[in-house]
Amino acid sequence: MKWYFVATLLTILTSSQGILTTLSQSNGGYKYDYATVPFLAEVFKLVVSSLLLWREWQMSPFPKMTTEWKSVRLYPIPSVIYLIHNNVQFATLTYVDTSTYQIMGNLKIVTTGILFRLFLRRKLSNLQWMAIVLLAVGTTTSQVKSCGEASCESLFAAPIQGYLLGILSACLSALAGVYTEFLMKKNNDSLYWQNVQLYTFGAIFNMFRLLMDDFRGGFEKGPWWQRLFNGYSITTWMVVLNLGSTGLLVSWLMKYADNIVKVYSTSMAMLLTMVLSVYLFNFKPTLQLFLGIIICMMSLHMYFAPPSMLVDIPSTAKAAPENLREVSVERRTDS
């Protein structure tokens, strides 16, 4: 499977997440416990990966599976980072409004590139660095509201704690992605075996989160396993399947592509969601949205296009070697 096909599919699925989540609401709220959705998504990814691993096991040669504890113990770390990241997100939203938080979230594009270079030792060209910065600028431009709106004034009115927590959130998000890529590429283990380890710990941590919610609420609604499917509709199950499928596609990209491809997929998905919202939820398109889309498309071309398509080579430089060959042939003929 080609990476660009997986990236395109990831973009489509990611863009539909927010739409499906909105459609799953009833009267502006959720009839189901939304904390159960990530848990069921982790279980879905674990079941699918286990079935694919079993199928791979039936084939020859057998898949490579590292079972040493020093390797397995590394897989809970991404879940721990995401757990910390989720708490930092809530803390950030106590200091800044939603629009400011979304704009600050684009910092993870640049921080992913920096950590990608520092920890994975992957060198990026100057054009690629410029493309990454342009992507951050494009996504931010598409989210900035018109200056006539009151929320525009709050962008620079947040306390310093909000900005520091926003930067920390962006760094944690990038660190989780880069570390996951390191895990997926550190050996030649089967992708499905690596997924089983990742999603086992992911399901365990999400289950602990549900238990903590029960303890905070004093078990007023009963234990989480008794209300696991309460209020679920077809749309809710589509949200679960969508979230699980995107996770499987991300792990494939981490194994066979890289974090930058994932960043571009999720960024383009955000723009696609905004465009679809124009038709589905009467969202009013803005000039900033169109400018952001143009900038992001330029960034996409700059990063993935061959350098020869971006920089014109003078025709005289190409013709010089041919002239030299002609002169050498004439000299040999005269002699």
C-alpha positions in Angstrom: 0.0 0.0 0.0 1.4 3.4 -1.0 1.9 6.0 1.8 0.0 8.7 -0.1 -3.1 6.5 -0.4 -3.0 5.8 3.4 -2.4 9.6 4.1 -5.4 10.5 1.9 -7.6 8.0 3.6 -6.5 9.3 7.0 -7.3 12.9 5.9 -10.8 11.9 4.9 -11.5 9.9 8.1 -10.0 12.6 10.4 -12.0 15.3 8.7 -15.2 13.4 9.4 -14.5 12.9 13.1 -15.7 16.3 14.2 -18.7 16.1 11.9 -19.7 12.6 13.2 -19.2 13.8 16.8 -21.4 16.8 16.2 -24.1 14.6 14.6 -24.0 12.2 17.6 -25.1 15.0 19.9 -28.7 15.4 21.0 -30.1 18.8 21.9 -26.6 20.2 22.2 -25.4 17.4 24.5 -24.3 13.8 24.7 -26.7 11.1 25.8 -23.7 8.7 26.2 -20.6 9.0 28.3 -18.1 10.4 25.8 -15.2 9.1 28.0 -16.2 5.5 26.9 -15.6 6.3 23.2 -11.8 6.4 23.4 -11.8 3.2 25.4 -14.0 1.3 22.9 -11.8 2.7 20.1 -8.7 1.2 21.8 -10.5 -2.1 22.2 -11.5 -2.0 18.5 -7.9 -1.4 17.4 -6.7 -4.1 19.8 -9.2 -6.7 18.4 -8.4 -5.8 14.7 -4.7 -5.9 15.3 -5.0 -9.2 17.1 -6.9 -10.8 14.2 -4.4 -9.5 11.7 -1.5 -10.8 13.8 -3.3 -14.2 14.0 -3.7 -14.2 10.2 -0.1 -13.3 9.8 0.9 -16.1 12.2 -0.9 -18.6 10.0 1.3 -17.6 7.0 4.9 -18.5 6.4 7.4 -17.2 7.4 6.2 -16.4 10.9 6.2 -12.7 11.9 9.0 -11.4 14.0 7.8 -10.7 17.6 10.1 -9.4 20.3 8.8 -10.5 23.7 11.7 -9.3 25.9 10.6 -7.2 28.8 13.1 -4.5 28.0 11.3 -4.0 24.7 7.7 -4.4 25.9 8.2 -1.9 28.8 8.6 0.9 26.3 5.1 0.7 24.9 3.2 2.2 27.9 5.2 5.4 27.5 3.1 6.9 24.7 -0.1 6.3 26.7 1.5 8.0 29.7 2.4 11.0 27.5 -1.1 11.2 26.0 -2.6 11.0 29.5 -0.4 14.0 30.7 -1.2 15.8 27.4 -5.0 15.4 28.0 -4.7 16.9 31.5 -2.6 19.8 30.2 -5.3 20.5 27.6 -7.9 20.9 30.3 -5.6 23.1 32.3 -4.8 25.3 29.2 -8.5 25.8 28.5 -8.9 27.3 32.0 -6.7 30.2 30.9 -7.5 30.7 27.2 -10.7 30.5 25.1 -11.3 27.8 22.6 -10.3 29.8 19.5 -7.0 30.8 21.1 -6.4 27.2 22.1 -7.0 26.0 18.5 -4.6 28.5 17.1 -1.9 27.7 19.7 -2.4 24.0 18.9 -0.8 24.6 15.5 2.6 25.0 17.3 2.7 21.2 17.3 3.4 21.3 13.6 6.7 23.1 14.2 7.6 21.2 17.4 7.0 17.9 15.5 9.6 19.0 12.9 12.1 20.0 15.6 11.7 16.8 17.7 11.7 14.8 14.4 15.2 16.3 13.7 16.6 16.1 17.3 15.4 12.6 18.4 15.1 10.7 15.1 18.1 12.3 13.5 16.1 12.9 10.3 17.5 15.8 8.3 15.2 18.2 6.6 16.1 20.5 3.7 15.7 24.2 3.9 12.7 24.0 1.6 11.1 21.4 3.8 11.6 23.6 6.9 10.0 26.5 5.1 7.1 24.2 4.1 6.5 23.2 7.7 6.5 26.8 8.9 4.1 27.7 6.0 1.8 24.8 7.0 1.6 26.2 10.6 1.0 29.7 9.2 -1.7 28.4 6.8 -3.6 26.5 9.4 -3.4 29.4 11.8 -4.6 31.8 9.1 -7.6 29.7 8.4 -8.6 29.7 12.1 -8.2 33.4 12.8 -11.6 35.1 12.8 -12.3 38.5 11.4 -11.2 41.5 13.4 -14.8 42.6 13.8 -15.5 39.7 16.1 -15.0 40.0 19.9 -13.1 36.7 20.2 -10.3 38.2 18.0 -9.4 40.5 20.9 -8.9 37.6 23.3 -6.1 36.1 21.2 -3.4 38.2 23.0 -5.4 38.8 26.2 -4.7 35.4 27.9 -2.4 35.2 31.0 1.2 34.0 30.6 0.2 30.7 32.2 -2.1 29.9 29.3 0.6 30.5 26.7 3.1 28.4 28.6 0.6 25.5 29.0 -0.3 25.8 25.3 3.4 25.4 24.3 3.7 22.5 26.7 0.7 20.9 25.2 2.1 21.3 21.7 5.4 19.8 22.8 3.8 16.8 24.5 1.6 16.1 21.4 4.7 16.2 19.2 6.8 14.1 21.6 4.1 11.4 21.7 4.1 11.2 18.0 7.8 11.1 17.6 8.3 8.6 20.3 5.6 6.3 18.8 7.5 6.5 15.4 10.7 5.5 17.2 9.0 2.5 18.7 7.5 1.4 15.4 10.8 1.7 13.6 13.3 0.5 16.2 13.2 -3.1 15.0 11.7 -5.2 12.3 8.8 -6.6 14.5 5.5 -7.2 12.9 3.4 -4.0 12.7 0.4 -5.9 14.2 2.4 -7.2 17.1 3.6 -3.7 17.9 -0.1 -2.5 17.6 -1.2 -5.2 20.0 1.3 -3.9 22.6 0.4 -0.2 22.0 -3.4 -0.7 22.2 -3.3 -3.1 25.1 -1.7 -0.4 27.3 -4.0 2.2 25.7 -7.1 0.2 26.7 -5.7 -0.2 30.2 -5.0 3.5 30.7 -8.5 4.4 29.3 -10.1 2.0 31.6 -8.3 3.6 34.6 -9.6 6.9 33.4 -13.1 5.6 33.5 -12.5 4.3 37.0 -11.2 7.6 38.2 -14.3 9.3 36.8 -16.4 6.9 38.9 -14.5 7.6 42.1 -14.8 11.4 41.5 -18.5 11.1 41.0 -19.0 8.8 44.0 -20.4 6.0 41.7 -23.7 8.0 41.5 -24.3 6.6 38.0 -23.0 3.1 38.8 -19.7 1.6 37.7 -18.6 2.4 34.1 -19.0 -1.1 32.8 -22.8 -1.0 33.5 -23.3 2.2 31.5 -20.7 1.4 28.8 -23.3 1.4 25.9 -25.9 3.6 27.5 -27.2 6.2 25.0 -25.3 4.8 22.1 -26.7 5.2 18.6 -25.6 4.3 15.1 -23.8 7.6 14.8 -22.0 7.0 18.1 -20.8 3.7 16.9 -19.6 5.4 13.7 -17.5 7.7 15.9 -16.0 4.7 17.6 -15.2 3.0 14.3 -13.8 6.2 12.8 -11.5 6.9 15.8 -10.3 3.3 15.8 -9.7 3.3 12.1 -7.7 6.5 12.1 -5.5 5.1 14.9 -4.7 2.0 12.8 -3.8 4.2 9.8 -1.6 6.4 12.0 0.4 3.4 13.2 0.8 2.3 9.6 2.2 5.7 8.7 4.5 5.7 11.7 5.9 2.3 10.6 6.3 2.9 6.8 6.2 6.7 6.5 6.9 9.3 9.2 5.4 11.9 11.5 5.6 14.7 9.0 3.2 12.8 6.7 0.8 12.4 9.6 1.0 16.1 10.5 0.1 17.0 6.9 -2.8 14.6 6.9 -4.3 15.9 10.1 -3.7 19.6 9.0 -5.4 19.0 5.7 -8.2 17.2 7.5 -8.8 20.3 9.6 -9.2 22.4 6.5 -11.4 19.8 4.8 -13.7 19.8 8.0 -14.1 23.6 7.8 -15.0 23.4 4.1 -17.5 20.6 4.7 -19.0 22.5 7.6 -20.0 25.2 5.1 -22.5 22.8 3.5 -23.5 20.7 6.6 -23.7 23.2 9.4 -24.1 26.6 7.5 -20.6 27.6 8.5 -19.8 31.0 6.9 -16.6 30.8 4.8 -14.1 33.6 5.5 -11.3 35.1 3.5 -8.9 33.8 6.1 -10.1 30.2 5.3 -9.4 30.6 1.6 -6.0 32.1 2.2 -5.2 29.4 4.7 -6.1 26.7 2.2 -3.9 28.3 -0.5 -0.9 28.6 1.9 -1.3 25.0 3.0 -1.4 23.7 -0.6 1.8 25.7 -1.3 3.4 24.1 1.7 2.3 20.6 0.6 3.8 21.1 -2.8 7.1 22.5 -1.3 7.6 19.6 1.1 6.8 16.6 -1.2 7.7 17.9 -4.7 11.1 17.0 -6.1 13.6 19.9 -5.8 13.9 20.0 -9.7 10.2 21.0 -9.8 10.8 23.9 -7.4 14.0 25.3 -8.7 14.6 25.9 -12.4 18.1 24.8 -13.6 19.5 27.1 -16.3 19.6 25.5 -19.7 23.2 26.5 -20.2 24.3 24.5 -17.3 22.6 21.4 -18.7 24.2 21.9 -22.2 27.8 22.3 -20.9 28.6 18.6 -20.5 27.4 17.8 -24.0 29.7 20.5 -25.5 32.6 19.1 -23.6 31.9 15.6 -25.0 31.7 17.0 -28.6 35.1 18.7 -28.2 36.8 15.6 -26.9 35.4 13.5 -29.8 36.7 15.9 -32.4 40.2 15.9 -30.9 40.4 12.1 -31.0 39.3 12.1 -34.6 42.0 14.6 -35.6 44.7 12.6 -34.0 
